[in-house]
Amino acid sequence: MTDNDSERSARIVDTLVGAFDDLMTANPAAFRTKFRKMAADPFAFYRGSACLFYADVAGADGRWREDPWADERTSRVWIQGDLHAENFGTYMDGDGVLIFDVNDFDEAYVGHFTWDVMRFAASMALLGWRKAISDDDISMLVQRFVRAYLAQVRWFTERHDDRGFSLNLGTAEGPVHQVLRLARLRTRVGLLNGITETEGFDRVLRDVPGVRRLDDDERGRVVEAFGRYLESIPEAKRFRGVAYTIKDVAGRSGFGIGSAGLPAYTVLIEGPNEALDNDVVVSMKQGNVAAPSRVVTDPAIADAFHHHGHRTVVSQRALQAHADRLLGWTDLDGVGFVVSEVSPYEADLDWSELTEPVEIAPVVEDLGRATAKVHCVSDSDSDQSLVPFQTEEAIMSVVAGREDEFVRWVTEFAHAYAAQVRTDHALFVEAFRGGAIPGVAASDHRV
């Protein structure tokens, strides 16, 4: 290993430990699982290391820190925070419309609009490399994404009703339309039958792997926290009558790469009426520290949030036109939690069957439009005090007349950073295998 490799390896380890130390200490087994998943390939590593991305693009010694597109406004817009190719899918919005959009807001924050664009572009380069797509075709795909993003941002500057645009069953085409159609076939009863079972004349949560039964004390604290959550739902979105009555509560484990080690609960509640097929399952998950918040130093932004659960919900409402009616926040034992519905209508875009650049190109254009939408359109109940201007106007003011330059800048970054990630992945695997990550060394868990 060269001196440069040794320095980079140490930076990777230090960044991961700095971001996850508390959670790794609380649940080392969850992080061994997370790191083994990240070890699978460079794209998986990239998904789980947003903290390293921000240390590189915004940290004091970041090689890619220079951002010629960030001014007083475009450096502080609502961003998704972890935008990559696998963070898009379907959801049922608050108005009952099935939407294809960005679908993960755990890392959402206020920051440079370019960070979302850059992070997606690099993910596209990594995904293309995994599919053995040539560099020229990767460049084409990144450029199609960025140009679609800019065209949609410009569209928003020309319309008074920003919320009139969405990718839905009536507007989407190709693979995006197909994933919407597949999501439409899903049913609440199907979800309930998988998560719950009938006991007598009511539903309870199934005792399946990942479900943990609570003692009376913990259950009582969760129920109290759920009561506080109800106060965070905007008045216009609250159900009336019998809704929200708790039927069952359980602890939950078994998350993907991004949420390892975060405590969570599943709560089964009464839906809008007493029919068993309208019961609702909600997730109550501890909010995590948003990766961009580690490099955004403005105290006014951090001070705007009560805790990370509150930050996640406020950010999601700022990034979605019609947010989930059950979306809210609470606190448990002094820690912030995010509460949201476990929806039957969520389906992720499946990249496995998209193999040729000609098939992928129209999809990435849709993803560019969806990215522009989350930057420019917010829910009517969102708190806009942190971003008191029209994002689309701010972005166009720095890009207008320089679109080609912006596209080139993003494309060059995508290739360069993807190459760095491929190197980082190999260094990470060797560091993890060699026991260099304290407390979660790959050899700590023996048969």
Buried (B, 14 or more C-beta within 10 A) or exposed (E): EEEEEEEBBEBBBEBBBEBBEEBBEEBBBBBBBBBBBBBBBBBBBBBBBBBBBBBBBBBEEBEBEEBEBBEEBBBBBBBBBBBBBBBBBBBBBBEEBBBBBBBBBBBBBBBBBBBBBBBBBBBBBBBBBEBEBEEEBBBBBBBBBBBBBBBBBBBBBEEEEBBEBBBBBEBBEEBBBBBBBEBBEBEBEEBBBEBBEEEEEBBBBEEEEEBEEBEEEBBEEBEEBBEBBBEBBBEEBBBEEEBBEBBBBBBBBEBEBBBBBBBBBBBBBBBBEEEBEBBBBBBBBBBBBBBBBBBBEEEEBBEBBEBBBBBBBBBBBBBBBBBBBBBBBBBBEEBBBBBBBBBBBBBBBEBEEBEEBEEBBBBBBBBBBBBBBBBBBBBEBBBEEBBEEBBBEBBBEBBEEEBEEBBBBBBEBBBBBBBBBBBBBBBBBBBBBEEBBEEBBBEEEEE
